[in-house]
Each structure stands twice: as structure tokens, then as C-alpha cells.
């Protein structure tokens, strides 16, 4: 865990998503790694995660920065399962 200059807890992580979705009437297996960041209370919960642990997250997607258009998930709420 790291801290911002303002003292807010910050954790960067990758979340692996795995599911089966319907596309054009056909089942499709979906797997992807999603870069994410958690701040404050979500960062404290995230720091207790174990590798491979299942989670449920809520948040929003945004550009990594003004110059880098890669998307990153900003986690507002995380529940460890």
C-alpha cells in the first residue's frame, strides 16, 4: 500500500474477470485482466486480499491520465468473498 501526497491510502492492482456471456445467441467465454486502483477505505480492504481471491467491485472507468487513454477501473467499493 502506498499513500498520496495528501495522505490517502492507494493500492494499484489487476483484477481478472472470467465469465460466460451470450453473443449473437452463442455462449462465449470471456477472460480479461483489468487494471484498477483503490483509494481510501477501498484501498484498506484491497490490501487484505490474497492472490486469486474472488471479489465483487463497484466503481467507474476512466483514462489512466490526460496523455494515456488506457482505461483503468477506479474502485469505490470492494467486497471480499
C-alpha positions as CSV (number, residue, x, y, z in Angstrom):
1,X,0.0,0.0,0.0
2,X,1.2,3.5,-0.8
3,X,-0.1,6.9,0.1
4,X,-0.8,10.0,-1.9
5,X,0.9,13.3,-1.0
6,X,-2.3,14.2,0.8
7,X,-2.0,11.0,3.0
8,X,-4.8,9.0,1.3
9,X,-4.2,5.2,1.1
10,X,-3.7,4.0,-2.5
11,X,-3.4,0.5,-3.9
12,X,-2.9,-0.4,-7.6
13,X,-3.9,-3.9,-8.7
14,X,-5.1,-6.0,-11.6
15,X,-8.5,-7.8,-11.5
16,X,-9.0,-11.0,-13.6
17,X,-12.6,-11.2,-14.9
18,X,-13.9,-14.6,-16.1
19,X,-17.4,-15.3,-17.2
20,X,-19.6,-16.8,-19.9
21,X,-21.6,-14.3,-21.9
22,X,-24.2,-14.6,-24.7
23,X,-23.2,-13.1,-28.0
24,X,-25.5,-13.5,-31.1
25,X,-27.1,-16.4,-29.3
26,X,-23.9,-18.2,-28.7
27,X,-22.2,-18.8,-25.3
28,X,-18.8,-17.1,-25.3
29,X,-16.2,-17.5,-22.5
30,X,-14.7,-14.1,-21.5
31,X,-11.4,-13.6,-19.7
32,X,-9.5,-10.4,-19.2
33,X,-7.2,-8.6,-16.8
34,X,-8.4,-5.2,-15.7
35,X,-6.0,-2.6,-14.3
36,X,-7.6,-1.0,-11.2
37,X,-6.9,1.5,-8.4
38,X,-8.4,1.7,-5.0
39,X,-8.3,4.7,-2.7
40,X,-9.0,5.3,1.0
41,X,-11.3,2.7,2.5
42,X,-11.4,0.5,-0.6
43,X,-7.5,0.5,-0.5
44,X,-7.5,-0.7,3.1
45,X,-9.9,-3.6,2.1
46,X,-7.8,-4.4,-1.0
47,X,-4.6,-4.6,0.9
48,X,-6.1,-7.6,2.8
49,X,-6.7,-9.5,-0.4
50,X,-4.9,-12.8,-1.2
51,X,-3.8,-13.6,-4.7
52,X,-6.6,-15.3,-6.6
53,X,-9.2,-14.3,-4.1
54,X,-12.7,-13.7,-5.5
55,X,-14.1,-10.2,-5.1
56,X,-17.1,-8.1,-6.1
57,X,-16.3,-4.5,-7.1
58,X,-18.1,-1.3,-7.9
59,X,-16.6,1.8,-9.4
60,X,-16.0,3.6,-12.7
61,X,-13.8,3.5,-15.7
62,X,-11.6,6.5,-16.6
63,X,-8.5,7.2,-18.7
64,X,-5.2,6.5,-16.9
65,X,-4.1,10.1,-17.4
66,X,-4.6,13.0,-19.8
67,X,-2.0,11.7,-22.2
68,X,-2.6,7.9,-21.7
69,X,-6.0,6.8,-22.9
70,X,-5.7,3.3,-21.5
71,X,-8.8,2.6,-19.3
72,X,-8.4,1.9,-15.5
73,X,-11.1,0.8,-13.1
74,X,-11.4,3.2,-10.1
75,X,-12.8,1.0,-7.3
76,X,-15.3,2.7,-5.0
77,X,-16.5,-0.4,-3.2
78,X,-14.9,-3.8,-2.9
79,X,-16.3,-6.9,-1.2
80,X,-14.0,-9.9,-0.5
81,X,-15.6,-13.3,-1.0
